[in-house]
Amino acid sequence: RSAQEMKHMENISSLLQGSSPGERQRPDPKSEREAVSAPGEQPWEMIMDKKHFKLWRRPIEGTHLYQYRVFGSYTDVTPRQFFNVQLDTEYRKKWDSLVIKLDVIERDLATGSEVIHWVTHFPYPMYSRDYVYVRRYSVDKENNLMVLVSRAVEHPSVPEDPEYVRVRTYESQMVIRPHKTFDENGFDYLLTYSDNPQTVFPRYCVSWMVSSGMPDFLEKLHTAALKAKKMEIEVRDYMSAKPLESGGSEGKASMAAAEHKSDGTCSPAQLEYA
């Protein structure tokens, strides 16, 4: 399904941009929503159109929440570097500035699935949030795709801590499509994300925090991948380390956690997405 959604976005990308950034041929909003949405599904609303990515959202039926989708490209790092940086939890603690805790709780050697416990700062005055989620990833060399998927789970080793707010509804998936190969610069990616941070703020406030923080997160991720490319830091190669190449794993390449702020607060632009 992730691969099909990526193909759909690739097919309509020409509709959403012109031959150069200065002359975009934007359709009317209704046509654009219908183009981005698959037949019969809730329409997406574009809320950000940047040079390297576009951000959409749509309401999740029966809730006050939104689901978000980002479609973007980079040309100065390789798909392998971008993929590895998102999966390497130890490196994540160094480059992301909101993590309080980020640990692998359990690992399944047959499939590569991992259960992660992530504790992250939220903007002051909100309590820190903690997530327990399973992540899996798949490298499909035949179709030139990488897929990373995560979703919230319960785990007996990680009971709730009264110091944090447990986020029980969360899922994320990222598809990476190399422009050429996994080890040559250039790729497109599609990130689809939703969670329930259990805030008391209205939906428009939460949406503003997410849409403000997303560009900041993507830039931090990109910078971390560039540093890994320049060999300034050693990053585990998950493509080589995977136990079963064809295990159909999913992964949490989307966002995991962040480092401790000295003052214990953060702005909306520093929100985390994993």
MOHUNOR-V275387 format. One record per pair of residues at least 24 apart in sequence whose C-alpha atoms are under 10 Angstrom apart, sorted by the first residue. I is the first residue (numbers start at 0). J is the second residue. D is the distance in whole Angstrom. If there is no record, write none. Layout:
I:J:D, I:J:D
//
This chain:
1:144:10, 1:145:10, 1:146:7, 1:147:9, 1:148:9, 1:172:8, 1:173:8, 1:174:7, 1:175:10, 1:189:9, 1:190:10, 1:191:9, 2:139:10, 2:142:9, 2:144:8, 2:145:9, 2:146:8, 2:173:10, 2:174:7, 2:175:9, 2:176:9, 2:189:10, 3:174:10, 4:35:10, 4:36:10, 4:37:8, 4:174:9, 4:189:8, 4:191:10, 5:70:9, 5:144:10, 5:173:9, 5:174:7, 5:175:8, 5:176:8, 5:187:9, 5:188:8, 5:189:6, 5:190:9, 6:176:9, 6:189:10, 7:34:9, 7:35:8, 7:36:9, 7:37:8, 8:34:9, 8:35:7, 8:36:9, 8:37:10, 8:70:8, 8:187:10, 8:188:10, 8:189:8, 9:70:9, 9:176:10, 9:187:9, 9:188:10, 9:189:10, 10:34:10, 10:35:10, 11:35:7, 12:70:9, 12:71:10, 15:48:10, 15:53:9, 16:48:10, 20:49:10, 20:50:7, 32:57:10, 43:67:9, 43:68:8, 44:68:10, 45:69:10, 46:206:10, 46:207:10, 46:210:8, 47:210:8, 47:211:10, 47:213:10, 47:214:9, 49:214:9, 51:187:10, 51:214:10, 51:217:10, 51:218:10, 52:187:9, 52:188:9, 52:189:9, 52:214:9, 52:217:9, 53:189:10, 53:214:10, 54:190:9, 54:191:10, 54:210:8, 54:213:9, 54:214:9, 55:191:9, 55:210:9, 56:191:9, 56:192:9, 56:193:10, 56:206:9, 56:210:9, 58:202:10, 59:193:9, 62:195:9, 62:202:10, 63:195:9, 63:201:8, 63:202:6, 63:203:9, 63:205:10, 64:193:8, 64:194:8, 64:195:7, 64:196:9, 64:197:10, 64:201:9, 64:202:6, 64:203:9, 64:205:8, 64:206:8, 65:192:9, 65:193:7, 65:194:8, 65:195:9, 65:202:8, 65:203:10, 65:205:9, 65:206:7, 65:209:10, 66:170:10, 66:171:10, 66:191:7, 66:192:6, 66:193:5, 66:194:8, 66:195:10, 66:206:10, 67:171:10, 67:190:8, 67:191:6, 67:192:5, 67:193:6, 67:194:10, 67:206:9, 67:209:9, 67:210:9, 67:213:10, 68:171:10, 68:172:10, 68:173:10, 68:189:7, 68:190:6, 68:191:4, 68:192:6, 68:193:9, 69:173:9, 69:188:8, 69:189:6, 69:190:5, 69:191:7, 69:192:9, 69:213:9, 69:217:10, 70:173:10, 70:174:10, 70:187:7, 70:188:6, 70:189:5, 70:190:7, 70:191:9, 71:175:10, 71:186:9, 71:187:6, 71:188:5, 71:189:7, 71:190:9, 71:217:10, 72:175:9, 72:176:9, 72:177:10, 72:178:9, 72:185:7, 72:186:6, 72:187:4, 72:188:6, 72:189:9, 73:177:10, 73:178:10, 73:184:8, 73:185:5, 73:186:6, 73:187:7, 73:188:9, 73:221:8, 74:177:10, 74:178:9, 74:183:9, 74:184:5, 74:185:4, 74:186:7, 74:187:9, 75:183:9, 75:184:5, 75:185:6, 75:186:9, 75:221:9, 75:224:9, 75:225:8, 75:228:9, 76:182:9, 76:183:8, 76:184:5, 76:185:6, 76:186:8, 76:221:8, 76:222:10, 76:224:7, 76:225:6, 76:226:10, 76:227:9, 76:228:7, 76:229:10, 77:177:8, 77:178:9, 77:179:10, 77:180:8, 77:181:6, 77:182:5, 77:183:5, 77:184:4, 77:185:6, 77:186:7, 77:224:9, 77:225:9, 77:228:8, 78:144:9, 78:145:8, 78:175:7, 78:176:8, 78:177:6, 78:178:9, 78:179:10, 78:180:8, 78:181:5, 78:182:7, 78:183:7, 78:184:7, 78:185:7, 78:186:6, 78:187:9, 78:188:9, 78:224:10, 79:138:10, 79:145:9, 79:175:9, 79:177:9, 79:180:9, 79:181:5, 79:182:6, 79:183:9, 79:184:9, 79:186:10, 79:224:9, 79:228:10, 79:236:8, 79:237:9, 79:238:7, 80:181:9, 80:182:8, 80:183:10, 80:184:9, 80:221:10, 80:223:9, 80:224:6, 80:225:8, 80:226:10, 80:227:7, 80:228:7, 80:234:8, 80:235:10, 80:236:8, 80:237:10, 81:175:9, 81:181:10, 81:186:9, 81:188:10, 81:220:8, 81:221:7, 81:222:10, 81:223:9, 81:224:5, 81:225:9, 81:227:9, 81:228:9, 81:252:9, 82:136:10, 82:138:10, 82:145:8, 82:146:9, 82:147:9, 82:173:10, 82:174:10, 82:175:8, 82:181:10, 82:224:9, 82:236:9, 82:237:8, 82:238:9, 82:250:10, 82:251:10, 82:252:6, 82:253:9, 83:224:8, 83:227:9, 83:234:7, 83:235:7, 83:236:6, 83:237:6, 83:238:8, 83:252:8, 84:220:8, 84:221:9, 84:223:7, 84:224:6, 84:225:10, 84:226:10, 84:227:8, 84:228:10, 84:233:10, 84:234:7, 84:235:8, 84:236:9, 84:237:9, 84:252:8, 85:147:9, 85:220:8, 85:221:10, 85:223:9, 85:224:9, 85:234:10, 85:250:9, 85:251:7, 85:252:4, 85:253:6, 85:254:7, 85:255:8, 85:256:10, 85:273:10, 86:134:9, 86:135:10, 86:136:9, 86:147:9, 86:234:9, 86:235:8, 86:236:9, 86:237:7, 86:250:8, 86:251:6, 86:252:5, 86:253:8, 86:254:9, 86:255:8, 87:233:10, 87:234:7, 87:235:6, 87:236:9, 87:237:8, 87:251:10, 87:252:9, 87:255:10, 88:115:9, 88:117:10, 88:234:10, 88:235:10, 88:255:8, 88:256:8, 88:257:10, 89:234:9, 89:235:9, 90:223:9, 90:227:10, 90:232:8, 90:233:8, 90:234:7, 90:235:9, 91:220:9, 91:223:9, 91:234:10, 91:254:9, 91:255:8, 91:256:7, 91:257:7, 91:258:8, 92:255:9, 92:256:7, 92:257:6, 92:258:6, 92:259:9, 93:223:9, 93:257:8, 93:258:7, 93:259:10, 94:219:7, 94:220:8, 94:222:9, 94:223:6, 94:224:10, 94:226:10, 94:256:10, 94:257:7, 94:258:8, 95:216:8, 95:219:7, 95:220:8, 95:223:9, 95:254:10, 95:255:9, 95:256:7, 95:257:4, 95:258:5, 95:259:9, 95:269:9, 95:271:9, 96:120:9, 96:216:10, 96:219:9, 96:256:8, 96:257:4, 96:258:4, 96:259:6, 96:260:6, 96:261:10, 96:265:9, 96:269:8, 96:270:10, 96:271:9, 97:121:8, 97:122:10, 97:127:10, 97:255:10, 97:256:6, 97:257:3, 97:258:4, 97:259:5, 97:260:6, 97:263:9, 97:264:9, 97:265:8, 97:269:8, 97:270:8, 97:271:7, 98:127:10, 98:255:8, 98:256:5, 98:257:3, 98:258:4, 98:259:5, 98:260:8, 98:271:9, 99:127:9, 99:128:10, 99:129:9, 99:256:8, 99:257:7, 99:258:6, 99:259:5, 99:260:9, 100:129:9, 100:256:8, 100:257:8, 100:258:8, 100:259:9, 101:129:10, 101:130:10, 101:131:10, 101:255:8, 101:256:6, 101:257:8, 101:258:9, 102:131:10, 102:256:10, 103:131:10, 103:132:10, 103:133:10, 104:131:9, 104:132:10, 104:133:10, 104:154:9, 104:156:8, 104:157:8, 105:133:9, 105:154:9, 105:156:9, 106:133:9, 106:134:10, 107:135:10, 107:242:9, 108:241:9, 108:242:6, 108:243:8, 109:241:9, 109:242:6, 109:243:7, 109:246:8, 109:248:10, 110:135:8, 110:136:9, 110:137:10, 110:241:8, 110:242:7, 110:243:6, 110:244:9, 110:245:9, 110:246:5, 110:247:7, 110:248:6, 110:249:9, 111:135:6, 111:136:7, 111:137:9, 111:237:10, 111:240:9, 111:241:6, 111:242:6, 111:243:7, 111:244:9, 111:246:8, 111:247:9, 111:248:6, 111:249:8, 111:250:9, 112:136:8, 112:148:10, 112:149:10, 112:241:10, 112:242:10, 112:246:10, 112:247:10, 112:248:7, 112:249:7, 112:250:8, 112:251:10, 113:149:10, 113:248:10, 113:249:9, 113:250:8, 113:251:9, 114:149:9, 114:150:10, 114:151:9, 114:152:8, 114:153:10, 114:154:8, 114:251:10, 115:149:10, 115:151:9, 115:152:10, 115:154:10, 115:157:10, 115:251:9, 115:255:9, 116:151:10, 116:154:9, 116:156:10, 116:157:8, 116:255:9, 116:256:9, 117:255:7, 117:256:6, 117:257:9, 117:273:9, 118:163:8, 118:164:9, 118:165:9, 118:166:10, 118:255:9, 118:256:7, 118:257:8, 118:258:10, 119:163:9, 119:255:9, 119:256:6, 119:257:6, 119:258:8, 119:259:8, 119:270:9, 119:271:8, 119:272:10, 119:273:10, 120:163:9, 120:256:9, 120:257:8, 120:258:8, 120:259:8, 120:260:8, 120:263:7, 120:264:7, 120:265:7, 120:269:9, 120:270:8, 120:271:8, 121:196:9, 121:263:9, 121:264:7, 121:265:7, 121:266:8, 121:267:8, 121:269:9, 121:270:7, 121:271:8, 122:208:9, 122:263:9, 122:264:6, 122:265:5, 122:266:6, 122:267:6, 122:268:9, 122:269:8, 122:270:7, 123:263:8, 123:264:5, 123:265:6, 123:266:8, 123:267:9, 124:263:10, 124:264:8, 124:265:9, 125:163:10, 125:164:9, 125:198:8, 125:199:10, 125:264:9, 126:162:8, 126:163:6, 126:164:7, 126:198:9, 127:162:8, 127:163:5, 127:164:6, 127:165:9, 127:263:10, 127:264:10, 128:160:10, 128:162:9, 128:163:5, 128:164:5, 128:165:6, 128:166:7, 128:196:7, 128:197:9, 129:159:9, 129:160:9, 129:162:10, 129:163:6, 129:164:6, 129:165:5, 129:166:6, 129:167:9, 129:196:9, 129:256:10, 130:157:10, 130:159:10, 130:163:10, 130:164:9, 130:165:6, 130:166:5, 130:167:7, 130:168:9, 130:169:8, 130:196:10, 130:255:9, 130:256:10, 130:273:9, 131:157:8, 131:158:10, 131:159:10, 131:165:8, 131:166:8, 131:167:8, 131:168:10, 131:169:9, 132:166:10, 132:167:9, 132:168:10, 132:169:8, 132:170:8, 132:251:9, 132:255:10, 132:273:9, 133:170:10, 133:249:9, 133:250:8, 133:251:8, 134:170:10, 134:171:9, 134:172:9, 134:248:8, 134:249:6, 134:250:4, 134:251:5, 134:252:8, 134:253:10, 135:172:10, 135:246:10, 135:247:8, 135:248:4, 135:249:3, 135:250:3, 135:251:6, 135:252:9, 136:172:10, 136:173:9, 136:174:10, 136:237:9, 136:238:9, 136:241:9, 136:244:10, 136:246:9, 136:247:7, 136:248:4, 136:249:3, 136:250:4, 136:251:7, 136:252:8, 137:174:10, 137:237:10, 137:238:9, 137:241:9, 137:243:9, 137:244:8, 137:245:7, 137:246:7, 137:247:5, 137:248:5, 137:249:5, 137:250:7, 138:174:10, 138:175:9, 138:181:10, 138:237:9, 138:238:7, 138:241:9, 138:244:7, 138:245:8, 138:246:9, 138:247:8, 138:248:8, 138:249:9, 139:244:8, 139:245:8, 139:247:9, 140:180:9, 140:181:9, 140:244:9, 140:245:10, 142:176:9, 143:175:9, 143:176:6, 143:177:7, 143:178:9, 143:179:8, 143:180:7, 143:181:8, 144:174:7, 144:175:6, 144:176:5, 144:177:7, 144:180:10, 144:181:9, 144:186:10, 144:188:10, 145:173:8, 145:174:6, 145:175:5, 145:176:7, 145:177:9, 145:181:9, 145:188:9, 145:238:9, 145:249:9, 145:250:9, 145:252:10, 146:172:7, 146:173:6, 146:174:5, 146:175:6, 146:176:9, 146:188:10, 146:189:10, 146:190:10, 146:247:9, 146:248:8, 146:249:6, 146:250:7, 146:251:9, 146:252:8, 146:253:10, 147:171:8, 147:172:6, 147:173:5, 147:174:7, 147:175:9, 147:190:9, 147:248:8, 147:249:5, 147:250:3, 147:251:5, 147:252:5, 147:253:7, 148:172:4, 148:173:6, 148:174:9, 148:190:10, 148:191:10, 148:192:10, 148:248:8, 148:249:4, 148:250:4, 148:251:5, 148:252:7, 148:253:8, 149:173:9, 149:192:9, 149:249:7, 149:250:6, 149:251:5, 149:252:8, 149:253:8, 149:254:10, 149:255:10, 149:273:8, 150:192:10, 150:193:10, 150:194:9, 150:249:10, 150:250:9, 150:251:8, 150:273:9, 151:194:9, 164:196:8, 164:197:8, 164:198:9, 165:195:10, 165:196:8, 165:197:9, 166:194:8, 166:195:6, 166:196:6, 166:197:7, 167:194:8, 167:195:7, 167:196:8, 167:197:9, 168:193:8, 168:194:5, 168:195:5, 168:196:8, 168:197:9, 169:193:6, 169:194:4, 169:195:6, 169:196:9, 169:273:8, 170:194:6, 170:195:10, 170:251:9, 170:253:10, 170:273:8, 171:250:9, 171:251:7, 171:252:9, 171:253:6, 171:254:8, 171:272:9, 171:273:7, 172:249:8, 172:250:8, 172:251:7, 172:252:8, 172:253:7, 172:254:10, 172:273:9, 173:249:9, 173:250:8, 173:251:8, 173:252:7, 173:253:6, 173:254:10, 174:250:10, 174:252:9, 174:253:9, 175:252:10, 181:238:10, 189:253:10, 190:252:9, 190:253:7, 190:254:10, 191:253:9, 192:253:8, 192:254:10, 192:272:8, 192:273:8, 193:272:9, 193:273:9, 194:272:9, 194:273:9, 205:267:9, 207:267:8, 207:268:10, 208:266:9, 208:267:5, 208:268:7, 208:269:9, 208:270:7, 209:267:7, 209:268:8, 209:269:9, 209:270:7, 209:271:8, 209:272:8, 210:267:9, 210:268:8, 210:270:9, 211:266:9, 211:267:6, 211:268:5, 211:269:8, 211:270:8, 212:266:8, 212:267:6, 212:268:4, 212:269:5, 212:270:5, 212:271:7, 212:272:8, 213:267:9, 213:268:7, 213:269:8, 213:270:7, 213:271:8, 213:272:7, 214:268:8, 214:269:9, 214:270:10, 215:267:9, 215:268:6, 215:269:6, 215:270:8, 215:271:9, 216:254:8, 216:268:8, 216:269:7, 216:270:7, 216:271:7, 216:272:7, 217:253:10, 217:254:9, 217:271:10, 217:272:9, 219:269:10, 220:253:10, 220:254:9
//
